Amino acid sequence: MVDSVDWASAGVDVGKPALARVYDYMLGGELNFPADRAVAERLAEVGPFREMARLNRHFLRRAVRFCVDAGVRQFLDLGSGIPSSGNVHEIAQESDPASRVVYVDQDPVAVAHSEILLAGNPNATILSADLRDTAAVMAQAETRSLLDFDRPVALFLLGVVQYIPDSGNPAGLISRYMSALAPGSLLAMTHFTAQNMEVEMAAAVQYFAETAAPITLRSAEQVTALLGDLEPVEPGVVLTAKWHPELGGPPAADPERSGHYAVVARKR
């Protein structure tokens, strides 16, 4: 655990939970504080949120492999969170060391530890930025130096769009990013769902409503609508455990209770 006054002196509010650190704790990480762990434990009391986090992480790995197999060697991971085993750059660069990855997060712990992890890796970097500020993310020198926008890029939005309400126009956000990318680019996204988990997710919605990060649950049809003109690859919008399980990862305890929809879609 990272219960250290060093973080407080660095400007990290250790008494305020952060989504990246809650997720880290659910995955068994140690880069979290008591406030983060309290949120995770409360969620675990109402549903299989640790399993949901695990399945989301395994989807990330399968999605990276899918993108690499499709010939994509550039990745922009928005809301990337705290480094865990099997990060985007590790999976992509295992297949092709020349694969390039730009991570984006605004949690200072996530950024600091990403910088440590990526030190000495010339093909991967972390930006401290708000993913909703599309222009700032795309214009940063690190982004422009690593990613060639004349070639396909894989945009990752895993477990973050549910924190953008309809009033925040998540479809517009996705469209702005994808419009800047070349044809053949891919979007990989996961999103909270109440499918087969109505009671548990209702409790989660109520809990998050009391925090600074309320969530919006969306149906499969609503998630599909977020894609706009992008073309979902088979099998479309499905539960995370059901998206190309043959690409790897341990089986789900109950695939019907994955807690997230998953989709990969292509820009024509």
Buried (B, 14 or more C-beta within 10 A) or exposed (E): EBEEEEBEEEEBEBEEBBBBBBBBBBBEBEBBBEBBBEBBEBBBEBBBBBBBBBBBBBBBBBBBBBBBEBEBBBBBBBBBBBBBEBBBBBBBBEBEEEBBBBBBBBBBBBBBBBBEBBEEEEBBBBBBBBBBEBEBBBEBEBBEEBBEBEBBBBBBBBBBBBBBEEEEEBBEBBBBBBEBBEEBBBBBBBBBBBBBBEEBBBBBBEBBEEEEEBBBBBBBEBBBEBBBEBEBBEEBBBBBBBBBBEBEBEEBEEBEBBBBBBBBBBBE
